[in-house]
Amino acid sequence: MTENVLIDSPKAPASGVRWSRYVPLAVFAVLVVFFAVGLTLNPRIIPSPLIGKAVPEFDLPAVKGRKLGLSSANLRGEVSIVNVFASWCAACRDEHPLLMQLAASGVVPIHGLNYKDKPDDAAKWLDDLGDPYTRTGADVSGQIGIEWGVYGVPETFVIDRAGVIAYKHIGPVTPQALNETLLPLIRRLQQAAP
């Protein structure tokens, strides 16, 4: 009697390409593309979801030693700038002389939103460096800054007559940013029909 014995034969190579071998390579290629595109972007251009929307409702007391506080109601009726600053912010010190010059020119009212600062430190900073602000708001807790979408200080917002945020500048205002972006926008908004 003969027995039928089944012998496993070596498997023939599968027809077609084994795509699973190339998945890590494909993932790596996609990451390289994202990284390369990211390197070409300007880190100061961060889209704000508040552009084109009314400023958040708020009412803050003035920075210590100042008389006029800052509220959302103060940002309606004329084109203005809101500058988010703090005494502990080195970049705020860099832009401060430019804000002083802009305030002296009378082109546009500048309001200061003092972000997460100690009252005495903020007052001393403005006393020592000069106060370019028409109004100041002391946001000691940082809650109002969060509602404005503040990523860090300094940040500067251009507000139109209706109290709508027209533009957000991240980082210190430079002469180039002021002359090429902020002032042309401010002039256009000021010339627009109320």
C-alpha positions as CSV (number, residue, x, y, z in Angstrom):
1,M,0.0,0.0,0.0
2,T,1.3,3.3,-0.9
3,E,0.7,6.4,1.1
4,N,0.3,9.7,-0.4
5,V,2.6,12.1,1.3
6,L,2.1,15.8,0.9
7,I,5.3,17.6,0.7
8,D,5.3,21.4,1.1
9,S,7.0,23.0,-1.8
10,P,8.7,26.4,-1.4
11,K,6.2,29.2,-2.1
12,A,6.6,30.9,-5.4
13,P,7.2,34.6,-5.2
14,A,3.9,36.5,-5.2
15,S,3.1,38.2,-8.4
16,G,3.1,42.0,-8.1
17,V,4.9,44.4,-5.9
18,R,4.7,44.2,-2.1
19,W,3.6,47.7,-1.4
20,S,3.8,47.3,2.4
21,R,7.6,47.6,2.0
22,Y,7.3,51.1,0.6
23,V,4.9,52.6,3.2
24,P,7.6,53.9,5.5
25,L,9.4,55.5,2.5
26,A,6.1,57.1,1.4
27,V,5.4,58.5,4.9
28,F,8.9,59.8,5.0
29,A,8.5,61.5,1.6
30,V,5.3,63.2,2.7
31,L,6.9,64.5,5.9
32,V,9.8,65.9,3.9
33,V,7.4,67.8,1.7
34,F,5.5,69.2,4.7
35,F,8.8,70.2,6.3
36,A,10.1,71.9,3.1
37,V,6.9,73.8,2.7
38,G,7.0,74.9,6.3
39,L,10.4,76.3,5.9
40,T,9.2,78.7,3.2
41,L,6.4,80.1,5.3
42,N,6.7,83.4,7.3
43,P,6.3,82.6,11.0
44,R,5.0,86.1,11.6
45,I,2.0,85.3,9.4
46,I,-0.4,83.4,11.6
47,P,-3.9,83.6,10.4
48,S,-6.2,85.0,13.1
49,P,-9.8,83.8,13.3
50,L,-10.8,87.2,14.6
51,I,-9.8,89.2,11.4
52,G,-13.1,90.7,10.1
53,K,-14.9,90.2,13.4
54,A,-15.8,92.6,16.2
55,V,-13.3,92.9,19.0
56,P,-14.2,90.7,22.0
57,E,-16.3,92.4,24.6
58,F,-14.2,93.5,27.5
59,D,-13.7,96.3,30.1
60,L,-10.3,96.7,31.8
61,P,-9.1,99.1,34.4
62,A,-6.2,101.4,33.5
63,V,-2.6,100.5,34.1
64,K,-1.6,101.7,37.5
65,G,-1.0,105.5,37.4
66,R,-3.0,106.0,34.2
67,K,-6.5,107.5,34.2
68,L,-8.2,106.0,31.2
69,G,-9.0,102.2,31.1
70,L,-9.7,100.3,28.0
71,S,-12.9,98.6,26.8
72,S,-14.4,97.3,23.6
73,A,-16.7,100.4,23.6
74,N,-13.6,102.6,23.3
75,L,-12.6,100.8,20.1
76,R,-15.7,102.0,18.1
77,G,-16.0,105.3,16.3
78,E,-12.5,105.8,14.9
79,V,-9.7,103.7,13.4
80,S,-7.2,102.8,16.1
81,I,-4.4,100.5,17.1
82,V,-4.3,98.1,20.0
83,N,-0.8,97.1,21.0
84,V,-0.3,94.2,23.4
85,F,2.7,94.8,25.6
86,A,4.4,93.8,28.9
87,S,7.2,95.2,30.9
88,W,8.9,91.7,30.9
89,C,8.9,91.6,27.1
90,A,12.2,92.4,25.5
91,A,10.8,92.8,22.0
92,C,8.2,95.3,23.4
93,R,11.2,97.5,24.4
94,D,12.5,97.2,20.8
95,E,9.3,98.5,19.3
96,H,8.5,101.1,21.9
97,P,10.5,104.1,20.4
98,L,8.6,103.6,17.1
99,L,5.2,103.6,19.0
100,M,6.3,106.8,20.7
101,Q,7.0,108.4,17.3
102,L,3.7,107.2,15.9
103,A,1.8,108.6,18.9
104,A,3.6,111.9,18.6
105,S,2.6,112.1,14.9
106,G,-1.1,111.9,15.8
107,V,-1.9,109.7,12.8
108,V,-3.9,107.2,14.8
109,P,-4.8,106.6,18.5
110,I,-2.7,103.8,20.0
111,H,-4.2,101.9,22.9
112,G,-2.2,99.5,25.1
113,L,-3.3,96.1,26.4
114,N,-0.9,95.3,29.2
115,Y,-0.7,91.5,29.2
116,K,0.1,89.4,32.3
117,D,2.1,92.1,34.0
118,K,2.6,93.2,37.6
119,P,0.9,96.6,38.1
120,D,4.0,98.3,39.6
121,D,6.2,96.9,36.8
122,A,3.9,98.1,34.0
123,A,3.6,101.6,35.6
124,K,7.3,101.9,36.0
125,W,8.0,100.7,32.4
126,L,5.7,103.4,31.0
127,D,7.0,106.0,33.3
128,D,10.6,105.2,32.4
129,L,10.2,104.7,28.6
130,G,7.3,107.1,27.9
131,D,3.6,106.4,27.4
132,P,2.4,106.3,23.7
133,Y,-1.1,105.0,24.7
134,T,-4.3,107.0,24.6
135,R,-5.9,104.4,26.9
136,T,-4.5,101.3,28.6
137,G,-6.1,98.2,29.9
138,A,-4.4,96.1,32.6
139,D,-5.0,92.4,31.7
140,V,-3.3,91.0,34.8
141,S,-4.8,87.5,34.4
142,G,-4.3,87.3,30.6
143,Q,-7.9,86.3,30.0
144,I,-8.7,89.2,27.6
145,G,-5.5,88.5,25.7
146,I,-6.7,84.9,25.3
147,E,-10.0,86.2,23.9
148,W,-8.1,88.3,21.4
149,G,-6.1,85.3,20.3
150,V,-2.8,86.6,21.6
151,Y,0.0,84.1,21.0
152,G,2.7,86.2,22.7
153,V,3.8,89.8,23.1
154,P,4.1,92.1,21.4
155,E,1.2,91.9,19.0
156,T,-0.5,94.8,17.3
157,F,-4.1,95.0,16.0
158,V,-5.6,97.5,13.6
159,I,-9.2,98.2,14.5
160,D,-11.7,99.9,12.0
161,R,-14.3,102.5,12.9
162,A,-16.9,99.8,13.6
163,G,-14.7,98.1,16.1
164,V,-13.8,95.2,13.8
165,I,-10.3,93.7,13.8
166,A,-8.8,94.5,10.4
167,Y,-5.3,93.3,10.8
168,K,-3.0,91.5,13.3
169,H,0.8,92.0,13.4
170,I,2.7,89.4,15.4
171,G,6.1,90.5,16.9
172,P,7.6,93.9,17.3
173,V,6.4,96.6,14.9
174,T,9.4,97.6,12.7
175,P,9.7,100.7,10.5
176,Q,9.2,98.4,7.5
177,A,6.0,96.9,8.9
178,L,4.7,100.3,9.9
179,N,5.4,102.0,6.6
180,E,4.5,99.2,4.2
181,T,1.6,97.5,6.0
182,L,0.1,99.2,9.0
183,L,0.1,102.9,7.9
184,P,-1.3,102.2,4.4
185,L,-4.1,100.1,5.9
186,I,-4.8,102.7,8.5
187,R,-5.1,105.4,5.9
188,R,-7.4,103.3,3.7
189,L,-9.6,102.6,6.7
190,Q,-9.7,106.3,7.7
191,Q,-10.6,107.3,4.2
192,A,-13.4,104.7,3.9
193,A,-16.9,106.0,4.3
194,P,-18.2,105.7,7.9
